[in-house]
Amino acid sequence: MSKIPRRNPSNVRLENTGPGQMKVEGDLIFATATALWKISQRRMTTADGDITIDLAGVRRADSAGLALLVEWLRLAQRQNRRIHFAHLPEQLLTMAKTYDLESLLPITHG
């Protein structure tokens, strides 16, 4: 009997792309939010200066992904840094508008 490969619930990556620059690739959902939060805390704590997180590589997102953005904002504020979210996927932007968070989140348009 052959085994069916199990889907990896941590199907997300956070990569450093330069000083204070990171990008997320994969699914920003409930199943990946906790692991991504743990990784991002370490990376944000050791990053120099302001932080930009590029979200162009996010395939799917849910409310846990939106909550993670809010937590990243809080972490940056505790560290007296500015944070920007670039290339927010339409799915996250729609949720941010729905929950009236669009003005709270520092979204870089373009």
Biopython code that builds the backbone (N, CA, C, O; Angstrom):
import numpy as np
from Bio.PDB.StructureBuilder import StructureBuilder

atoms = [
    (1, "MET", "N", (0.842, -1.166, 0.000)),
    (1, "MET", "CA", (0.000, 0.000, 0.000)),
    (1, "MET", "C", (0.894, 1.239, 0.000)),
    (1, "MET", "O", (1.795, 1.354, 0.831)),
    (2, "SER", "N", (0.650, 2.158, -0.921)),
    (2, "SER", "CA", (1.469, 3.368, -0.994)),
    (2, "SER", "C", (0.907, 4.432, -0.060)),
    (2, "SER", "O", (-0.298, 4.522, 0.178)),
    (3, "LYS", "N", (1.812, 5.216, 0.446)),
    (3, "LYS", "CA", (1.411, 6.292, 1.348)),
    (3, "LYS", "C", (1.078, 7.530, 0.537)),
    (3, "LYS", "O", (1.740, 7.844, -0.452)),
    (4, "ILE", "N", (0.065, 8.209, 0.967)),
    (4, "ILE", "CA", (-0.309, 9.485, 0.349)),
    (4, "ILE", "C", (0.445, 10.577, 1.093)),
    (4, "ILE", "O", (0.361, 10.659, 2.318)),
    (5, "PRO", "N", (1.186, 11.424, 0.363)),
    (5, "PRO", "CA", (1.925, 12.483, 1.054)),
    (5, "PRO", "C", (0.962, 13.439, 1.762)),
    (5, "PRO", "O", (-0.063, 13.836, 1.207)),
    (6, "ARG", "N", (1.304, 13.791, 2.970)),
    (6, "ARG", "CA", (0.483, 14.731, 3.731)),
    (6, "ARG", "C", (0.852, 16.152, 3.369)),
    (6, "ARG", "O", (2.022, 16.474, 3.167)),
    (7, "ARG", "N", (-0.148, 16.986, 3.292)),
    (7, "ARG", "CA", (0.086, 18.400, 2.990)),
    (7, "ARG", "C", (0.755, 19.060, 4.188)),
    (7, "ARG", "O", (0.316, 18.888, 5.326)),
    (8, "ASN", "N", (1.788, 19.794, 3.936)),
    (8, "ASN", "CA", (2.507, 20.493, 4.987)),
    (8, "ASN", "C", (1.710, 21.731, 5.400)),
    (8, "ASN", "O", (1.534, 22.637, 4.586)),
    (9, "PRO", "N", (1.219, 21.795, 6.654)),
    (9, "PRO", "CA", (0.428, 22.956, 7.057)),
    (9, "PRO", "C", (1.267, 24.223, 7.182)),
    (9, "PRO", "O", (0.717, 25.324, 7.189)),
    (10, "SER", "N", (2.575, 24.088, 7.279)),
    (10, "SER", "CA", (3.439, 25.265, 7.370)),
    (10, "SER", "C", (3.930, 25.664, 5.986)),
    (10, "SER", "O", (5.125, 25.876, 5.776)),
    (11, "ASN", "N", (3.023, 25.763, 5.072)),
    (11, "ASN", "CA", (3.348, 26.087, 3.691)),
    (11, "ASN", "C", (3.524, 27.599, 3.525)),
    (11, "ASN", "O", (2.810, 28.242, 2.756)),
    (12, "VAL", "N", (4.481, 28.142, 4.257)),
    (12, "VAL", "CA", (4.753, 29.576, 4.195)),
    (12, "VAL", "C", (6.231, 29.787, 4.520)),
    (12, "VAL", "O", (6.829, 29.049, 5.304)),
    (13, "ARG", "N", (6.796, 30.810, 3.900)),
    (13, "ARG", "CA", (8.200, 31.159, 4.157)),
    (13, "ARG", "C", (8.301, 32.646, 4.416)),
    (13, "ARG", "O", (7.567, 33.446, 3.835)),
    (14, "LEU", "N", (9.212, 33.002, 5.287)),
    (14, "LEU", "CA", (9.559, 34.391, 5.535)),
    (14, "LEU", "C", (11.035, 34.523, 5.216)),
    (14, "LEU", "O", (11.878, 33.904, 5.866)),
    (15, "GLU", "N", (11.345, 35.333, 4.211)),
    (15, "GLU", "CA", (12.732, 35.483, 3.791)),
    (15, "GLU", "C", (13.212, 36.900, 4.025)),
    (15, "GLU", "O", (12.474, 37.862, 3.814)),
    (16, "ASN", "N", (14.461, 37.021, 4.466)),
    (16, "ASN", "CA", (15.101, 38.331, 4.527)),
    (16, "ASN", "C", (15.584, 38.660, 3.121)),
    (16, "ASN", "O", (16.256, 37.846, 2.488)),
    (17, "THR", "N", (15.247, 39.838, 2.633)),
    (17, "THR", "CA", (15.654, 40.220, 1.286)),
    (17, "THR", "C", (16.600, 41.416, 1.289)),
    (17, "THR", "O", (17.028, 41.874, 0.230)),
    (18, "GLY", "N", (16.923, 41.917, 2.464)),
    (18, "GLY", "CA", (17.832, 43.047, 2.598)),
    (18, "GLY", "C", (17.676, 43.616, 3.996)),
    (18, "GLY", "O", (16.869, 43.115, 4.780)),
    (19, "PRO", "N", (18.434, 44.653, 4.322)),
    (19, "PRO", "CA", (18.318, 45.257, 5.652)),
    (19, "PRO", "C", (16.892, 45.778, 5.891)),
    (19, "PRO", "O", (16.414, 46.670, 5.190)),
    (20, "GLY", "N", (16.237, 45.202, 6.891)),
    (20, "GLY", "CA", (14.880, 45.617, 7.217)),
    (20, "GLY", "C", (13.835, 45.211, 6.193)),
    (20, "GLY", "O", (12.694, 45.670, 6.256)),
    (21, "GLN", "N", (14.208, 44.363, 5.261)),
    (21, "GLN", "CA", (13.309, 43.939, 4.179)),
    (21, "GLN", "C", (13.032, 42.441, 4.313)),
    (21, "GLN", "O", (13.956, 41.635, 4.420)),
    (22, "MET", "N", (11.749, 42.082, 4.307)),
    (22, "MET", "CA", (11.359, 40.686, 4.371)),
    (22, "MET", "C", (10.235, 40.443, 3.385)),
    (22, "MET", "O", (9.522, 41.368, 2.996)),
    (23, "LYS", "N", (10.084, 39.191, 2.983)),
    (23, "LYS", "CA", (8.962, 38.851, 2.122)),
    (23, "LYS", "C", (8.342, 37.551, 2.593)),
    (23, "LYS", "O", (9.023, 36.648, 3.080)),
    (24, "VAL", "N", (7.031, 37.483, 2.432)),
    (24, "VAL", "CA", (6.270, 36.294, 2.798)),
    (24, "VAL", "C", (5.845, 35.610, 1.515)),
    (24, "VAL", "O", (5.358, 36.251, 0.583)),
    (25, "GLU", "N", (6.035, 34.301, 1.477)),
    (25, "GLU", "CA", (5.574, 33.508, 0.335)),
    (25, "GLU", "C", (4.804, 32.316, 0.853)),
    (25, "GLU", "O", (5.282, 31.581, 1.717)),
    (26, "GLY", "N", (3.607, 32.127, 0.323)),
    (26, "GLY", "CA", (2.796, 30.981, 0.711)),
    (26, "GLY", "C", (1.458, 31.411, 1.259)),
    (26, "GLY", "O", (0.920, 32.459, 0.899)),
    (27, "ASP", "N", (0.932, 30.578, 2.140)),
    (27, "ASP", "CA", (-0.396, 30.791, 2.704)),
    (27, "ASP", "C", (-0.295, 31.472, 4.059)),
    (27, "ASP", "O", (0.380, 30.978, 4.962)),
    (28, "LEU", "N", (-0.958, 32.590, 4.195)),
    (28, "LEU", "CA", (-0.981, 33.346, 5.446)),
    (28, "LEU", "C", (-2.332, 33.065, 6.097)),
    (28, "LEU", "O", (-3.252, 33.882, 6.045)),
    (29, "ILE", "N", (-2.424, 31.880, 6.714)),
    (29, "ILE", "CA", (-3.695, 31.377, 7.228)),
    (29, "ILE", "C", (-3.521, 30.855, 8.649)),
    (29, "ILE", "O", (-2.414, 30.826, 9.185)),
    (30, "PHE", "N", (-4.628, 30.445, 9.245)),
    (30, "PHE", "CA", (-4.619, 29.946, 10.615)),
    (30, "PHE", "C", (-3.563, 28.856, 10.814)),
    (30, "PHE", "O", (-2.861, 28.856, 11.825)),
    (31, "ALA", "N", (-3.448, 27.944, 9.873)),
    (31, "ALA", "CA", (-2.515, 26.818, 10.001)),
    (31, "ALA", "C", (-1.047, 27.242, 9.974)),
    (31, "ALA", "O", (-0.188, 26.483, 10.421)),
    (32, "THR", "N", (-0.742, 28.425, 9.467)),
    (32, "THR", "CA", (0.655, 28.856, 9.350)),
    (32, "THR", "C", (0.998, 30.055, 10.237)),
    (32, "THR", "O", (2.174, 30.373, 10.412)),
    (33, "ALA", "N", (-0.002, 30.716, 10.792)),
    (33, "ALA", "CA", (0.225, 31.975, 11.511)),
    (33, "ALA", "C", (1.141, 31.819, 12.729)),
    (33, "ALA", "O", (2.021, 32.654, 12.939)),
    (34, "THR", "N", (0.956, 30.794, 13.514)),
    (34, "THR", "CA", (1.763, 30.631, 14.721)),
    (34, "THR", "C", (3.237, 30.410, 14.388)),
    (34, "THR", "O", (4.111, 31.037, 14.987)),
    (35, "ALA", "N", (3.508, 29.536, 13.452)),
    (35, "ALA", "CA", (4.901, 29.279, 13.063)),
    (35, "ALA", "C", (5.541, 30.539, 12.487)),
    (35, "ALA", "O", (6.692, 30.852, 12.791)),
    (36, "LEU", "N", (4.798, 31.253, 11.661)),
    (36, "LEU", "CA", (5.331, 32.478, 11.064)),
    (36, "LEU", "C", (5.563, 33.550, 12.124)),
    (36, "LEU", "O", (6.534, 34.302, 12.037)),
    (37, "TRP", "N", (4.698, 33.628, 13.109)),
    (37, "TRP", "CA", (4.866, 34.595, 14.194)),
    (37, "TRP", "C", (6.162, 34.314, 14.955)),
    (37, "TRP", "O", (6.916, 35.240, 15.253)),
    (38, "LYS", "N", (6.421, 33.062, 15.266)),
    (38, "LYS", "CA", (7.638, 32.711, 16.007)),
    (38, "LYS", "C", (8.893, 33.079, 15.223)),
    (38, "LYS", "O", (9.837, 33.639, 15.780)),
    (39, "ILE", "N", (8.901, 32.766, 13.948)),
    (39, "ILE", "CA", (10.044, 33.103, 13.094)),
    (39, "ILE", "C", (10.207, 34.615, 12.985)),
    (39, "ILE", "O", (11.315, 35.139, 13.106)),
    (40, "SER", "N", (9.113, 35.300, 12.760)),
    (40, "SER", "CA", (9.174, 36.745, 12.530)),
    (40, "SER", "C", (9.604, 37.513, 13.770)),
    (40, "SER", "O", (10.288, 38.530, 13.656)),
    (41, "GLN", "N", (9.220, 37.048, 14.946)),
    (41, "GLN", "CA", (9.643, 37.729, 16.175)),
    (41, "GLN", "C", (11.159, 37.795, 16.263)),
    (41, "GLN", "O", (11.728, 38.849, 16.544)),
    (42, "ARG", "N", (11.808, 36.663, 16.021)),
    (42, "ARG", "CA", (13.282, 36.633, 16.082)),
    (42, "ARG", "C", (13.883, 37.549, 15.020)),
    (42, "ARG", "O", (14.805, 38.315, 15.302)),
    (43, "ARG", "N", (13.364, 37.468, 13.817)),
    (43, "ARG", "CA", (13.943, 38.264, 12.728)),
    (43, "ARG", "C", (13.709, 39.751, 12.913)),
    (43, "ARG", "O", (14.596, 40.556, 12.633)),
    (44, "MET", "N", (12.530, 40.126, 13.380)),
    (44, "MET", "CA", (12.244, 41.547, 13.575)),
    (44, "MET", "C", (13.054, 42.122, 14.732)),
    (44, "MET", "O", (13.438, 43.291, 14.701)),
    (45, "THR", "N", (13.312, 41.313, 15.742)),
    (45, "THR", "CA", (14.079, 41.772, 16.891)),
    (45, "THR", "C", (15.529, 42.052, 16.508)),
    (45, "THR", "O", (16.153, 42.954, 17.067)),
    (46, "THR", "N", (16.064, 41.293, 15.570)),
    (46, "THR", "CA", (17.464, 41.474, 15.181)),
    (46, "THR", "C", (17.638, 42.376, 13.961)),
    (46, "THR", "O", (18.769, 42.702, 13.601)),
    (47, "ALA", "N", (16.552, 42.785, 13.321)),
    (47, "ALA", "CA", (16.650, 43.647, 12.136)),
    (47, "ALA", "C", (17.061, 45.058, 12.544)),
    (47, "ALA", "O", (16.770, 45.506, 13.653)),
    (48, "ASP", "N", (17.734, 45.742, 11.643)),
    (48, "ASP", "CA", (18.134, 47.130, 11.883)),
    (48, "ASP", "C", (17.121, 48.074, 11.259)),
    (48, "ASP", "O", (16.702, 47.875, 10.119)),
    (49, "GLY", "N", (16.729, 49.095, 11.996)),
    (49, "GLY", "CA", (15.885, 50.160, 11.445)),
    (49, "GLY", "C", (14.457, 49.735, 11.167)),
    (49, "GLY", "O", (13.936, 48.774, 11.734)),
    (50, "ASP", "N", (13.847, 50.496, 10.269)),
    (50, "ASP", "CA", (12.462, 50.254, 9.905)),
    (50, "ASP", "C", (12.335, 48.959, 9.116)),
    (50, "ASP", "O", (13.314, 48.441, 8.580)),
    (51, "ILE", "N", (11.110, 48.445, 9.056)),
    (51, "ILE", "CA", (10.867, 47.142, 8.440)),
    (51, "ILE", "C", (9.816, 47.261, 7.352)),
    (51, "ILE", "O", (8.796, 47.926, 7.530)),
    (52, "THR", "N", (10.070, 46.616, 6.230)),
    (52, "THR", "CA", (9.083, 46.482, 5.169)),
    (52, "THR", "C", (8.868, 44.996, 4.926)),
    (52, "THR", "O", (9.822, 44.240, 4.739)),
    (53, "ILE", "N", (7.599, 44.586, 4.930)),
    (53, "ILE", "CA", (7.258, 43.198, 4.650)),
    (53, "ILE", "C", (6.483, 43.152, 3.348)),
    (53, "ILE", "O", (5.391, 43.711, 3.242)),
    (54, "ASP", "N", (7.050, 42.486, 2.367)),
    (54, "ASP", "CA", (6.449, 42.339, 1.043)),
    (54, "ASP", "C", (5.533, 41.121, 1.061)),
    (54, "ASP", "O", (5.969, 40.008, 1.356)),
    (55, "LEU", "N", (4.267, 41.343, 0.742)),
    (55, "LEU", "CA", (3.270, 40.276, 0.795)),
    (55, "LEU", "C", (2.819, 39.837, -0.590)),
    (55, "LEU", "O", (1.784, 39.183, -0.722)),
    (56, "ALA", "N", (3.579, 40.188, -1.623)),
    (56, "ALA", "CA", (3.198, 39.844, -2.995)),
    (56, "ALA", "C", (3.137, 38.332, -3.205)),
    (56, "ALA", "O", (2.398, 37.865, -4.072)),
    (57, "GLY", "N", (3.895, 37.561, -2.433)),
    (57, "GLY", "CA", (3.932, 36.116, -2.603)),
    (57, "GLY", "C", (2.877, 35.356, -1.812)),
    (57, "GLY", "O", (2.882, 34.125, -1.797)),
    (58, "VAL", "N", (1.973, 36.077, -1.153)),
    (58, "VAL", "CA", (0.921, 35.408, -0.384)),
    (58, "VAL", "C", (-0.143, 34.891, -1.345)),
    (58, "VAL", "O", (-0.725, 35.651, -2.118)),
    (59, "ARG", "N", (-0.385, 33.586, -1.283)),
    (59, "ARG", "CA", (-1.385, 32.966, -2.166)),
    (59, "ARG", "C", (-2.777, 33.022, -1.571)),
    (59, "ARG", "O", (-3.740, 33.365, -2.256)),
    (60, "ARG", "N", (-2.880, 32.685, -0.292)),
    (60, "ARG", "CA", (-4.168, 32.687, 0.404)),
    (60, "ARG", "C", (-3.993, 33.363, 1.748)),
    (60, "ARG", "O", (-2.910, 33.334, 2.332)),
    (61, "ALA", "N", (-5.061, 33.971, 2.236)),
    (61, "ALA", "CA", (-5.017, 34.615, 3.539)),
    (61, "ALA", "C", (-6.389, 34.515, 4.192)),
    (61, "ALA", "O", (-7.420, 34.469, 3.520)),
    (62, "ASP", "N", (-6.371, 34.482, 5.524)),
    (62, "ASP", "CA", (-7.626, 34.504, 6.260)),
    (62, "ASP", "C", (-7.480, 35.487, 7.424)),
    (62, "ASP", "O", (-6.507, 36.238, 7.487)),
    (63, "SER", "N", (-8.441, 35.479, 8.337)),
    (63, "SER", "CA", (-8.421, 36.447, 9.434)),
    (63, "SER", "C", (-7.203, 36.257, 10.342)),
    (63, "SER", "O", (-6.745, 37.222, 10.955)),
    (64, "ALA", "N", (-6.674, 35.049, 10.439)),
    (64, "ALA", "CA", (-5.455, 34.833, 11.223)),
    (64, "ALA", "C", (-4.271, 35.558, 10.575)),
    (64, "ALA", "O", (-3.403, 36.079, 11.275)),
    (65, "GLY", "N", (-4.235, 35.592, 9.253)),
    (65, "GLY", "CA", (-3.202, 36.338, 8.548)),
    (65, "GLY", "C", (-3.312, 37.828, 8.818)),
    (65, "GLY", "O", (-2.304, 38.508, 9.011)),
    (66, "LEU", "N", (-4.534, 38.333, 8.832)),
    (66, "LEU", "CA", (-4.750, 39.750, 9.142)),
    (66, "LEU", "C", (-4.334, 40.047, 10.584)),
    (66, "LEU", "O", (-3.712, 41.074, 10.855)),
    (67, "ALA", "N", (-4.678, 39.149, 11.503)),
    (67, "ALA", "CA", (-4.281, 39.328, 12.902)),
    (67, "ALA", "C", (-2.757, 39.343, 13.039)),
    (67, "ALA", "O", (-2.214, 40.064, 13.875)),
    (68, "LEU", "N", (-2.076, 38.553, 12.224)),
    (68, "LEU", "CA", (-0.613, 38.529, 12.252)),
    (68, "LEU", "C", (-0.043, 39.890, 11.831)),
    (68, "LEU", "O", (0.938, 40.353, 12.413)),
    (69, "LEU", "N", (-0.643, 40.523, 10.839)),
    (69, "LEU", "CA", (-0.197, 41.862, 10.436)),
    (69, "LEU", "C", (-0.330, 42.844, 11.597)),
    (69, "LEU", "O", (0.556, 43.668, 11.827)),
    (70, "VAL", "N", (-1.431, 42.754, 12.321)),
    (70, "VAL", "CA", (-1.640, 43.629, 13.482)),
    (70, "VAL", "C", (-0.585, 43.352, 14.547)),
    (70, "VAL", "O", (-0.072, 44.284, 15.165)),
    (71, "GLU", "N", (-0.256, 42.078, 14.768)),
    (71, "GLU", "CA", (0.778, 41.736, 15.751)),
    (71, "GLU", "C", (2.145, 42.243, 15.313)),
    (71, "GLU", "O", (2.930, 42.706, 16.140)),
    (72, "TRP", "N", (2.434, 42.158, 14.016)),
    (72, "TRP", "CA", (3.697, 42.709, 13.517)),
    (72, "TRP", "C", (3.756, 44.214, 13.754)),
    (72, "TRP", "O", (4.803, 44.744, 14.124)),
    (73, "LEU", "N", (2.650, 44.895, 13.545)),
    (73, "LEU", "CA", (2.585, 46.335, 13.795)),
    (73, "LEU", "C", (2.858, 46.621, 15.267)),
    (73, "LEU", "O", (3.630, 47.525, 15.589)),
    (74, "ARG", "N", (2.239, 45.869, 16.155)),
    (74, "ARG", "CA", (2.447, 46.060, 17.600)),
    (74, "ARG", "C", (3.889, 45.793, 17.994)),
    (74, "ARG", "O", (4.462, 46.541, 18.788)),
    (75, "LEU", "N", (4.485, 44.734, 17.450)),
    (75, "LEU", "CA", (5.874, 44.413, 17.750)),
    (75, "LEU", "C", (6.790, 45.543, 17.297)),
    (75, "LEU", "O", (7.687, 45.947, 18.037)),
    (76, "ALA", "N", (6.575, 46.046, 16.107)),
    (76, "ALA", "CA", (7.393, 47.153, 15.605)),
    (76, "ALA", "C", (7.235, 48.390, 16.499)),
    (76, "ALA", "O", (8.217, 49.071, 16.793)),
    (77, "GLN", "N", (6.019, 48.675, 16.924)),
    (77, "GLN", "CA", (5.788, 49.829, 17.797)),
    (77, "GLN", "C", (6.504, 49.671, 19.133)),
    (77, "GLN", "O", (7.065, 50.632, 19.658)),
    (78, "ARG", "N", (6.483, 48.445, 19.688)),
    (78, "ARG", "CA", (7.193, 48.196, 20.955)),
    (78, "ARG", "C", (8.698, 48.398, 20.796)),
    (78, "ARG", "O", (9.388, 48.740, 21.756)),
    (79, "GLN", "N", (9.198, 48.186, 19.590)),
    (79, "GLN", "CA", (10.622, 48.354, 19.323)),
    (79, "GLN", "C", (10.937, 49.759, 18.794)),
    (79, "GLN", "O", (12.061, 50.031, 18.371)),
    (80, "ASN", "N", (9.943, 50.641, 18.823)),
    (80, "ASN", "CA", (10.097, 52.019, 18.321)),
    (80, "ASN", "C", (10.566, 52.055, 16.877)),
    (80, "ASN", "O", (11.459, 52.820, 16.512)),
    (81, "ARG", "N", (9.941, 51.208, 16.061)),
    (81, "ARG", "CA", (10.256, 51.153, 14.629)),
    (81, "ARG", "C", (8.991, 51.373, 13.824)),
    (81, "ARG", "O", (7.875, 51.186, 14.308)),
    (82, "ARG", "N", (9.200, 51.770, 12.594)),
    (82, "ARG", "CA", (8.086, 51.823, 11.648)),
    (82, "ARG", "C", (8.096, 50.540, 10.843)),
    (82, "ARG", "O", (9.146, 49.955, 10.577)),
    (83, "ILE", "N", (6.899, 50.119, 10.462)),
    (83, "ILE", "CA", (6.752, 48.938, 9.627)),
    (83, "ILE", "C", (5.811, 49.290, 8.487)),
    (83, "ILE", "O", (4.871, 50.067, 8.656)),
    (84, "HIS", "N", (6.075, 48.714, 7.332)),
    (84, "HIS", "CA", (5.223, 48.923, 6.161)),
    (84, "HIS", "C", (4.921, 47.570, 5.543)),
    (84, "HIS", "O", (5.768, 46.677, 5.515)),
    (85, "PHE", "N", (3.698, 47.436, 5.049)),
    (85, "PHE", "CA", (3.278, 46.228, 4.353)),
    (85, "PHE", "C", (3.126, 46.565, 2.883)),
    (85, "PHE", "O", (2.286, 47.386, 2.515)),
    (86, "ALA", "N", (3.928, 45.942, 2.045)),
    (86, "ALA", "CA", (3.909, 46.209, 0.602)),
    (86, "ALA", "C", (3.176, 45.087, -0.118)),
    (86, "ALA", "O", (3.216, 43.927, 0.294)),
    (87, "HIS", "N", (2.512, 45.457, -1.193)),
    (87, "HIS", "CA", (1.846, 44.504, -2.087)),
    (87, "HIS", "C", (0.833, 43.627, -1.345)),
    (87, "HIS", "O", (0.810, 42.408, -1.514)),
    (88, "LEU", "N", (0.009, 44.259, -0.532)),
    (88, "LEU", "CA", (-1.022, 43.527, 0.205)),
    (88, "LEU", "C", (-1.987, 42.867, -0.774)),
    (88, "LEU", "O", (-2.565, 43.548, -1.621)),
    (89, "PRO", "N", (-2.169, 41.556, -0.671)),
    (89, "PRO", "CA", (-3.095, 40.876, -1.579)),
    (89, "PRO", "C", (-4.524, 41.406, -1.398)),
    (89, "PRO", "O", (-4.904, 41.845, -0.312)),
    (90, "GLU", "N", (-5.286, 41.358, -2.455)),
    (90, "GLU", "CA", (-6.657, 41.869, -2.429)),
    (90, "GLU", "C", (-7.468, 41.234, -1.302)),
    (90, "GLU", "O", (-8.274, 41.904, -0.657)),
    (91, "GLN", "N", (-7.255, 39.955, -1.070)),
    (91, "GLN", "CA", (-7.973, 39.240, -0.015)),
    (91, "GLN", "C", (-7.720, 39.885, 1.359)),
    (91, "GLN", "O", (-8.659, 40.074, 2.132)),
    (92, "LEU", "N", (-6.477, 40.220, 1.660)),
    (92, "LEU", "CA", (-6.154, 40.863, 2.936)),
    (92, "LEU", "C", (-6.653, 42.303, 2.968)),
    (92, "LEU", "O", (-7.130, 42.771, 4.002)),
    (93, "LEU", "N", (-6.550, 42.998, 1.863)),
    (93, "LEU", "CA", (-7.020, 44.375, 1.804)),
    (93, "LEU", "C", (-8.525, 44.445, 2.041)),
    (93, "LEU", "O", (-8.999, 45.331, 2.753)),
    (94, "THR", "N", (-9.270, 43.531, 1.457)),
    (94, "THR", "CA", (-10.721, 43.489, 1.650)),
    (94, "THR", "C", (-11.056, 43.231, 3.115)),
    (94, "THR", "O", (-11.950, 43.871, 3.669)),
    (95, "MET", "N", (-10.347, 42.302, 3.743)),
    (95, "MET", "CA", (-10.583, 42.030, 5.167)),
    (95, "MET", "C", (-10.235, 43.241, 6.026)),
    (95, "MET", "O", (-10.967, 43.572, 6.959)),
    (96, "ALA", "N", (-9.126, 43.901, 5.716)),
    (96, "ALA", "CA", (-8.726, 45.083, 6.481)),
    (96, "ALA", "C", (-9.796, 46.169, 6.388)),
    (96, "ALA", "O", (-10.096, 46.832, 7.380)),
    (97, "LYS", "N", (-10.366, 46.350, 5.211)),
    (97, "LYS", "CA", (-11.450, 47.329, 5.046)),
    (97, "LYS", "C", (-12.691, 46.895, 5.819)),
    (97, "LYS", "O", (-13.336, 47.715, 6.473)),
    (98, "THR", "N", (-13.024, 45.613, 5.746)),
    (98, "THR", "CA", (-14.206, 45.079, 6.426)),
    (98, "THR", "C", (-14.120, 45.286, 7.935)),
    (98, "THR", "O", (-15.108, 45.655, 8.569)),
    (99, "TYR", "N", (-12.943, 45.050, 8.512)),
    (99, "TYR", "CA", (-12.747, 45.181, 9.951)),
    (99, "TYR", "C", (-12.277, 46.582, 10.348)),
    (99, "TYR", "O", (-11.883, 46.801, 11.493)),
    (100, "ASP", "N", (-12.317, 47.520, 9.416)),
    (100, "ASP", "CA", (-11.934, 48.907, 9.644)),
    (100, "ASP", "C", (-10.495, 49.027, 10.168)),
    (100, "ASP", "O", (-10.213, 49.815, 11.070)),
    (101, "LEU", "N", (-9.602, 48.236, 9.588)),
    (101, "LEU", "CA", (-8.191, 48.258, 9.967)),
    (101, "LEU", "C", (-7.305, 48.898, 8.902)),
    (101, "LEU", "O", (-6.104, 49.072, 9.112)),
    (102, "GLU", "N", (-7.889, 49.245, 7.771)),
    (102, "GLU", "CA", (-7.088, 49.782, 6.669)),
    (102, "GLU", "C", (-6.316, 51.033, 7.083)),
    (102, "GLU", "O", (-5.164, 51.207, 6.687)),
    (103, "SER", "N", (-6.938, 51.902, 7.874)),
    (103, "SER", "CA", (-6.243, 53.127, 8.276)),
    (103, "SER", "C", (-5.209, 52.867, 9.362)),
    (103, "SER", "O", (-4.290, 53.665, 9.542)),
    (104, "LEU", "N", (-5.346, 51.761, 10.088)),
    (104, "LEU", "CA", (-4.391, 51.420, 11.146)),
    (104, "LEU", "C", (-3.122, 50.797, 10.586)),
    (104, "LEU", "O", (-2.024, 51.062, 11.074)),
    (105, "LEU", "N", (-3.277, 49.971, 9.562)),
    (105, "LEU", "CA", (-2.136, 49.260, 8.989)),
    (105, "LEU", "C", (-1.376, 50.145, 8.006)),
    (105, "LEU", "O", (-1.986, 50.748, 7.123)),
    (106, "PRO", "N", (-0.074, 50.232, 8.144)),
    (106, "PRO", "CA", (0.748, 51.030, 7.229)),
    (106, "PRO", "C", (0.977, 50.283, 5.900)),
    (106, "PRO", "O", (1.978, 49.589, 5.721)),
    (107, "ILE", "N", (0.031, 50.449, 4.996)),
    (107, "ILE", "CA", (0.060, 49.736, 3.721)),
    (107, "ILE", "C", (0.705, 50.628, 2.669)),
    (107, "ILE", "O", (0.299, 51.773, 2.469)),
    (108, "THR", "N", (1.710, 50.087, 2.007)),
    (108, "THR", "CA", (2.355, 50.781, 0.900)),
    (108, "THR", "C", (1.655, 50.356, -0.389)),
    (108, "THR", "O", (1.688, 49.185, -0.768)),
    (109, "HIS", "N", (1.034, 51.304, -1.046)),
    (109, "HIS", "CA", (0.327, 50.996, -2.287)),
    (109, "HIS", "C", (1.277, 51.177, -3.474)),
    (109, "HIS", "O", (2.175, 52.019, -3.460)),
    (110, "GLY", "N", (1.049, 50.372, -4.477)),
    (110, "GLY", "CA", (1.832, 50.546, -5.698)),
    (110, "GLY", "C", (2.591, 49.339, -6.107)),
    (110, "GLY", "O", (3.289, 49.362, -7.121)),
]
sb = StructureBuilder()
sb.init_structure("model")
sb.init_model(0)
sb.init_chain("A")
sb.init_seg("    ")
for serial, (resi, resn, name, xyz) in enumerate(atoms, 1):
    if name == "N":
        sb.init_residue(resn, " ", resi, " ")
    sb.init_atom(name, np.array(xyz, "f"), 0.0, 1.0, " ", f" {name:<3s}", serial, name[0])
structure = sb.get_structure()
